């Protein structure tokens, strides 16, 4: 069955921002007087679980309740401000992303951004990657505010299907992490996975197709677009 929509499931599919996020966390820790520093290997491990505030709370609990709920939210908010400021100044899309988006739009099919990150991160990438990222032409943009449960729970994908009135078998999802790809699968959506620099080596299902970079020919074949 040909697909009617492409769901891009993460800002990490669009651009490599994980190291920007990591450095922003470290800056936010320093500003808050918290003696934490996440190196690349540490952050790579933390990204196995979705949700920045969840990661902070988990690490705080492991350290005996180092951070209050207010501090967790405050540090995460400051991290987002720092990271978004850098991304907004300019960020390159990952290889094949612009071509794949143009392919789907030119075929008259739908594209939605289906992520559980916060809107500020999306707006920063849209600005930093403009004009190559035409989010204004997407049929829908879903964020953390559109669901109660972050990935790997399938809720955000289920909301997207309902909003666009689509059955799951008519959608192809592109994800970059194991947890997020599992969310697509749990919603009955076929995932295509393009791991990023910080998510390569995660425990992906053997049934998922993994690509080093997003190949528009593969997207066309999987969506039934004739070139």
C-alpha positions as a LaTeX table, in Angstrom:
\begin{tabular}{lrrr}
\hline
Residue & $x$ (\AA) & $y$ (\AA) & $z$ (\AA) \\
\hline
Unk1 & 0.00 & 0.00 & 0.00 \\
Unk2 & 1.31 & 3.44 & $-0.95$ \\
Unk3 & 1.79 & 5.86 & 1.92 \\
Unk4 & $-0.16$ & 9.11 & 2.25 \\
Unk5 & 2.00 & 10.77 & 4.88 \\
Unk6 & 5.51 & 11.04 & 6.25 \\
Unk7 & 5.88 & 11.56 & 10.00 \\
Unk8 & 9.22 & 13.03 & 11.07 \\
Unk9 & 9.50 & 11.90 & 14.65 \\
Unk10 & 12.38 & 13.88 & 16.11 \\
Unk11 & 14.37 & 17.07 & 15.72 \\
Unk12 & 17.36 & 14.71 & 15.68 \\
Unk13 & 16.12 & 13.39 & 12.35 \\
Unk14 & 16.32 & 16.92 & 10.96 \\
Unk15 & 19.66 & 18.13 & 12.36 \\
Unk16 & 22.50 & 17.06 & 14.61 \\
Unk17 & 21.79 & 19.06 & 17.75 \\
Unk18 & 22.62 & 16.56 & 20.50 \\
Unk19 & 26.05 & 17.99 & 21.25 \\
Unk20 & 24.58 & 21.48 & 21.34 \\
Unk21 & 22.04 & 20.22 & 23.87 \\
Unk22 & 24.77 & 18.49 & 25.90 \\
Unk23 & 26.87 & 21.64 & 26.14 \\
Unk24 & 23.79 & 23.68 & 27.00 \\
Unk25 & 23.04 & 21.33 & 29.90 \\
Unk26 & 26.57 & 21.78 & 31.21 \\
Unk27 & 26.24 & 25.57 & 30.99 \\
Unk28 & 22.90 & 25.43 & 32.83 \\
Unk29 & 24.45 & 23.24 & 35.55 \\
Unk30 & 27.30 & 25.68 & 36.02 \\
Unk31 & 24.93 & 28.65 & 36.24 \\
Unk32 & 22.86 & 26.81 & 38.86 \\
Unk33 & 25.94 & 25.88 & 40.88 \\
Unk34 & 25.41 & 22.16 & 40.27 \\
Unk35 & 28.66 & 20.18 & 40.07 \\
Unk36 & 27.62 & 18.02 & 37.13 \\
Unk37 & 29.35 & 17.79 & 33.77 \\
Unk38 & 28.11 & 15.46 & 31.04 \\
Unk39 & 30.76 & 14.32 & 28.60 \\
Unk40 & 29.82 & 12.83 & 25.23 \\
Unk41 & 29.80 & 9.21 & 26.42 \\
Unk42 & 27.61 & 10.08 & 29.40 \\
Unk43 & 25.13 & 11.99 & 27.27 \\
Unk44 & 25.04 & 9.18 & 24.72 \\
Unk45 & 23.89 & 6.84 & 27.50 \\
Unk46 & 21.34 & 9.33 & 28.81 \\
Unk47 & 19.73 & 9.64 & 25.38 \\
Unk48 & 18.55 & 6.05 & 25.58 \\
Unk49 & 15.64 & 7.44 & 27.63 \\
Unk50 & 13.45 & 10.14 & 26.14 \\
Unk51 & 12.73 & 13.40 & 27.95 \\
Unk52 & 15.21 & 15.89 & 29.36 \\
Unk53 & 13.32 & 16.63 & 32.57 \\
Unk54 & 12.88 & 12.90 & 33.14 \\
Unk55 & 16.65 & 12.37 & 32.83 \\
Unk56 & 17.35 & 15.16 & 35.30 \\
Unk57 & 14.84 & 13.79 & 37.80 \\
Unk58 & 16.23 & 10.26 & 37.49 \\
Unk59 & 19.81 & 11.41 & 38.06 \\
Unk60 & 18.71 & 13.64 & 40.93 \\
Unk61 & 16.96 & 10.72 & 42.63 \\
Unk62 & 20.07 & 8.57 & 42.17 \\
Unk63 & 22.08 & 11.31 & 43.90 \\
Unk64 & 19.75 & 11.32 & 46.89 \\
Unk65 & 17.34 & 13.98 & 45.71 \\
Unk66 & 19.93 & 16.57 & 44.81 \\
Unk67 & 17.47 & 18.66 & 42.78 \\
Unk68 & 13.99 & 19.83 & 43.71 \\
Unk69 & 11.21 & 19.63 & 41.13 \\
Unk70 & 11.53 & 23.39 & 40.71 \\
Unk71 & 15.26 & 23.11 & 40.04 \\
Unk72 & 14.71 & 20.36 & 37.48 \\
Unk73 & 12.27 & 22.55 & 35.54 \\
Unk74 & 14.44 & 25.64 & 35.95 \\
Unk75 & 17.62 & 23.92 & 34.72 \\
Unk76 & 15.79 & 22.35 & 31.81 \\
Unk77 & 14.27 & 25.70 & 30.83 \\
Unk78 & 17.66 & 27.41 & 30.96 \\
Unk79 & 19.23 & 24.58 & 28.94 \\
Unk80 & 16.58 & 25.04 & 26.28 \\
Unk81 & 17.22 & 28.79 & 26.12 \\
Unk82 & 20.96 & 28.29 & 25.68 \\
Unk83 & 20.61 & 25.55 & 23.09 \\
Unk84 & 17.92 & 27.33 & 21.08 \\
Unk85 & 19.99 & 30.51 & 20.92 \\
Unk86 & 22.84 & 28.57 & 19.29 \\
Unk87 & 20.63 & 26.55 & 16.94 \\
Unk88 & 18.75 & 29.67 & 15.82 \\
Unk89 & 21.98 & 31.24 & 14.63 \\
Unk90 & 22.33 & 28.50 & 12.03 \\
Unk91 & 22.19 & 24.72 & 11.81 \\
Unk92 & 22.71 & 22.37 & 8.89 \\
Unk93 & 20.09 & 19.78 & 8.04 \\
Unk94 & 21.30 & 16.21 & 7.98 \\
Unk95 & 22.16 & 14.71 & 4.61 \\
Unk96 & 19.11 & 13.80 & 2.55 \\
Unk97 & 16.58 & 15.60 & 4.74 \\
Unk98 & 15.86 & 18.56 & 2.47 \\
Unk99 & 15.65 & 16.30 & $-0.58$ \\
Unk100 & 13.29 & 13.86 & 1.12 \\
Unk101 & 10.98 & 16.61 & 2.39 \\
Unk102 & 10.83 & 18.21 & $-1.07$ \\
Unk103 & 10.13 & 14.80 & $-2.63$ \\
Unk104 & 7.14 & 14.15 & $-0.38$ \\
Unk105 & 5.70 & 17.66 & $-0.70$ \\
Unk106 & 6.12 & 17.68 & $-4.48$ \\
Unk107 & 4.22 & 14.37 & $-4.65$ \\
Unk108 & 1.29 & 16.06 & $-2.93$ \\
Unk109 & 1.60 & 13.94 & 0.21 \\
Unk110 & 1.42 & 15.02 & 3.84 \\
Unk111 & 4.29 & 15.68 & 6.24 \\
Unk112 & 3.93 & 16.07 & 9.98 \\
Unk113 & 6.51 & 16.67 & 12.68 \\
Unk114 & 5.55 & 14.27 & 15.47 \\
Unk115 & 7.85 & 14.86 & 18.41 \\
Unk116 & 7.63 & 15.08 & 22.19 \\
Unk117 & 10.14 & 17.87 & 22.45 \\
Unk118 & 9.08 & 21.42 & 23.30 \\
Unk119 & 8.03 & 23.93 & 20.67 \\
Unk120 & 10.99 & 26.22 & 21.32 \\
Unk121 & 13.38 & 23.57 & 20.00 \\
Unk122 & 11.33 & 23.21 & 16.81 \\
Unk123 & 11.13 & 26.97 & 16.24 \\
Unk124 & 14.91 & 27.24 & 16.71 \\
Unk125 & 15.61 & 24.61 & 14.05 \\
Unk126 & 13.06 & 26.14 & 11.70 \\
Unk127 & 14.87 & 29.48 & 12.00 \\
Unk128 & 18.39 & 28.06 & 11.95 \\
Unk129 & 17.80 & 25.85 & 8.90 \\
Unk130 & 15.63 & 28.30 & 6.94 \\
Unk131 & 14.84 & 28.23 & 4.03 \\
Unk132 & 15.69 & 24.54 & 3.62 \\
Unk133 & 13.18 & 23.45 & 6.26 \\
Unk134 & 9.68 & 24.58 & 5.17 \\
Unk135 & 7.80 & 23.73 & 8.38 \\
Unk136 & 5.06 & 26.14 & 7.31 \\
Unk137 & 4.18 & 23.59 & 4.60 \\
Unk138 & 3.84 & 20.71 & 7.08 \\
Unk139 & 0.30 & 19.49 & 7.66 \\
Unk140 & 0.81 & 19.35 & 11.42 \\
Unk141 & 3.45 & 19.98 & 14.08 \\
Unk142 & 2.98 & 18.08 & 17.33 \\
Unk143 & 5.00 & 18.72 & 20.48 \\
Unk144 & 5.21 & 17.69 & 24.13 \\
Unk145 & 2.12 & 19.80 & 24.77 \\
Unk146 & 0.01 & 17.51 & 22.58 \\
Unk147 & 0.36 & 14.42 & 24.74 \\
Unk148 & 0.52 & 13.29 & 28.35 \\
Unk149 & 3.12 & 10.58 & 27.80 \\
Unk150 & 6.49 & 11.07 & 26.09 \\
Unk151 & 8.00 & 8.46 & 23.81 \\
Unk152 & 8.45 & 5.48 & 23.85 \\
Unk153 & 4.74 & 5.65 & 24.64 \\
Unk154 & 2.87 & 5.74 & 21.29 \\
Unk155 & 0.42 & 8.47 & 22.34 \\
Unk156 & 1.91 & 11.28 & 20.26 \\
Unk157 & 1.75 & 9.12 & 17.13 \\
Unk158 & $-1.83$ & 8.13 & 17.90 \\
Unk159 & $-2.76$ & 11.80 & 18.29 \\
Unk160 & $-1.12$ & 12.59 & 14.93 \\
Unk161 & $-3.04$ & 9.81 & 13.19 \\
Unk162 & $-6.31$ & 11.07 & 14.66 \\
Unk163 & $-5.56$ & 14.70 & 13.80 \\
Unk164 & $-4.83$ & 13.90 & 10.15 \\
Unk165 & $-7.47$ & 11.21 & 9.85 \\
Unk166 & $-5.04$ & 8.54 & 8.69 \\
Unk167 & $-4.77$ & 4.80 & 9.33 \\
Unk168 & $-1.35$ & 3.76 & 10.60 \\
Unk169 & $-0.58$ & 1.60 & 7.56 \\
Unk170 & $-0.67$ & 4.69 & 5.32 \\
Unk171 & 2.15 & 6.42 & 7.21 \\
Unk172 & 5.94 & 6.11 & 7.17 \\
Unk173 & 7.78 & 7.43 & 10.25 \\
Unk174 & 11.40 & 8.48 & 10.36 \\
Unk175 & 13.13 & 8.31 & 13.74 \\
Unk176 & 16.68 & 8.51 & 15.06 \\
Unk177 & 16.56 & 6.65 & 18.41 \\
Unk178 & 15.46 & 3.22 & 19.62 \\
Unk179 & 12.90 & 4.55 & 22.10 \\
Unk180 & 11.28 & 6.83 & 19.56 \\
Unk181 & 11.24 & 4.19 & 16.83 \\
Unk182 & 9.55 & 1.84 & 19.30 \\
Unk183 & 6.83 & 4.45 & 19.79 \\
Unk184 & 6.09 & 4.43 & 16.07 \\
Unk185 & 5.97 & 0.64 & 15.99 \\
Unk186 & 3.64 & 0.54 & 19.00 \\
Unk187 & 1.27 & 2.86 & 17.11 \\
Unk188 & 1.29 & 0.48 & 14.15 \\
Unk189 & 3.43 & 2.80 & 12.00 \\
Unk190 & 6.31 & 1.52 & 9.90 \\
Unk191 & 9.57 & 3.19 & 11.01 \\
Unk192 & 12.64 & 4.06 & 8.98 \\
Unk193 & 15.57 & 4.80 & 11.29 \\
Unk194 & 18.47 & 7.19 & 10.69 \\
Unk195 & 20.53 & 7.14 & 13.91 \\
Unk196 & 22.45 & 10.29 & 14.73 \\
Unk197 & 25.93 & 10.71 & 16.12 \\
Unk198 & 24.67 & 10.20 & 19.69 \\
Unk199 & 22.15 & 7.41 & 19.01 \\
Unk200 & 24.18 & 5.05 & 16.82 \\
Unk201 & 24.69 & 1.71 & 18.55 \\
Unk202 & 21.41 & 1.77 & 20.46 \\
Unk203 & 19.43 & $-1.45$ & 20.68 \\
Unk204 & 17.22 & $-1.17$ & 17.60 \\
Unk205 & 14.84 & $-3.95$ & 16.63 \\
Unk206 & 16.28 & $-6.24$ & 13.97 \\
Unk207 & 13.09 & $-5.64$ & 11.97 \\
Unk208 & 13.82 & $-1.91$ & 11.60 \\
Unk209 & 15.66 & $-0.62$ & 8.56 \\
Unk210 & 18.63 & 1.53 & 9.57 \\
Unk211 & 20.24 & 4.10 & 7.29 \\
Unk212 & 23.40 & 6.08 & 7.98 \\
Unk213 & 21.82 & 9.05 & 6.21 \\
Unk214 & 18.34 & 9.69 & 4.91 \\
Unk215 & 18.21 & 8.53 & 1.28 \\
Unk216 & 15.43 & 10.12 & $-0.77$ \\
Unk217 & 15.41 & 7.09 & $-3.09$ \\
Unk218 & 14.65 & 4.85 & $-0.10$ \\
Unk219 & 11.93 & 7.24 & 1.08 \\
Unk220 & 10.40 & 7.25 & $-2.39$ \\
Unk221 & 10.42 & 3.46 & $-2.56$ \\
Unk222 & 8.94 & 3.03 & 0.91 \\
Unk223 & 6.18 & 5.57 & 0.23 \\
Unk224 & 5.37 & 4.37 & $-3.26$ \\
Unk225 & 6.45 & 7.60 & $-4.98$ \\
Unk226 & 7.48 & 7.15 & $-8.61$ \\
Unk227 & 10.55 & 9.15 & $-9.63$ \\
\hline
\end{tabular}
